[in-house]
Amino acid sequence: MEILGIAPNWLLIWLVSWSLNRSCLDSVVAGLAIGAIQDSLTSNYPSHIMVFGLIGFLTSRLHRQRYVKEELIAVVLIVFVMTLIADGAIAFQYYLQGGKNLADLWFDYQRIGLTSALLSSLWTPLLYYPLQQWWRQFSDL
């Protein structure tokens, strides 16, 4: 499940799956909550709160505009792009901290971002279908 020591971003996959069928406010609140949970489990810098809030907002707005349908290939592509955006926001926070050279940061972002995006998008169907079926059962009640 890991390549080069990088694992899929399971929380981002869950957030994208959730945000596709929810309102913008629900998606942002879920993103902020997931970011707070991840910050409480890991170090709080760089912060994941605003990153996941942004991902929830972008995903819900993208689906609301009907640019994409709820097909698996579209969901996989959304997860890929959103993972790149999330990792880019994390890298930007590292840049603002000023501890690393910009060239080294760019090299690390390319390696980490692309590997994480590839793994996350490949594992998306494994989480997306069961979660959608589970949430549909609750919405039918």
Number of C-alpha atoms within 10 A of each C-alpha: 9 10 12 9 9 14 16 21 19 13 16 24 26 18 22 27 26 22 27 24 17 17 16 20 14 16 27 25 15 20 29 21 17 23 22 19 14 17 16 12 9 12 10 13 11 17 18 26 19 19 23 29 22 20 25 32 22 20 25 25 18 17 19 17 9 9 9 15 14 12 8 13 14 13 22 23 17 23 29 23 18 25 27 21 17 21 22 18 19 20 21 17 14 17 15 11 11 10 9 12 10 14 9 9 16 16 11 13 18 15 13 21 23 17 21 24 26 21 22 24 24 15 18 25 17 11 13 19 12 11 15 14 11 11 12 11 10 8 8 6 5
